[in-house]
Amino acid sequence: MGIDPGIALRCRGYSVHASPAGGAVLQAPACAPMSQAFLLSGHRGELACRYWPGNAGRAPVLLVPPLHEEMNRARVQLRRVGEHLQARGHSVLLGDLYGSGDSAGEFGEATLSQWQQDVQTLLGHLREHHACAPVPVALRGGALLIPHDSARWIACFPLHSGQQQIQQWLRQRLYVARFQGEDIDRQALLERWRSEGIEVGGYALSPALLGELETASLPPLMDTQAAALVIEWQQPQPSPAFAEAVTRGALGWRSLPGPAFWQTAETSVIEALPQAIADGLPA
């Protein structure tokens, strides 16, 4: 896929080559699967992207990363997925969301609707360059950003609602508060977040983000939508949030064991995840 002229590129040990469409492409060393890094114009600034080109006749994949610090901890896993799917012919695009990674903006300025716009921008970029419809593949809280009109999607170890994401961040903040001797309970912390925002793990969380998370959910699971797949972590059976949809055939489901890479060192991965995702994509 060519990179449009004028897009700024960041080179980090990759060789720079001219693109037939103008501009430049960053190409990985010959010893690694080929990928390209570029910046894509978003609604509020540039989105840092990595792209693994595949075969034009196969469905491209948009990797939607986890939110907050989990995104950084999932970097190696995301790269493994991109390389694995590329080897099986799929083009793969991974973009840092607004205020995250190398993209424009500050995390404290981000909202769920902004990130949803970013996902639409990234999907639009894939549609522009591929004949086949792109498939969103989201990890953890990134599943809350899957467009509700997606014909096919995969959610890996997902948080099934914005409320679940809220409770996770509150737990993290309360743990630090208690360790530091701060006298605050969950309800008081929630009210502080609602009125002025809070900080969790060095990231500012705005009242606007809280308000949107309170009603956020995965796409609705209709009887006709048999092309959705949820991959859960170390579950003997579907969790209550998905059990009914799995039973009536509206949702594919599987479970994988392995380290919780979104909580551990950046080198941790679940080795079986890339192939599990590949199995859920169009043939």
Secondary structure, 3 states (H helix, E strand, C coil): CCCCCCCCCCCCCCEEEECCCCCEEEECCCCCCCCEEEEEECCCCEEEEEEECCCCCCCCEEEECCCCHHHHHCHHHHHHHHHHHHHCCCCEEEECCCCCCCCCCCHHHCCHHHHHHHHHHHHHHHHHHCCCCCEEEEEHHHHHHCCCCCCCEEEECCCCEHHHHHHHHHHHHHHHHHHCCCCCCHHHHHHHHHHCCEEECCEEECHHHHHHHCCCECCCCCCCCCCEEEEEECCCCCCHHHHHHHHCCCCEEEEECCCCCCCCCCCCCCCCHHHHHHHCCCC
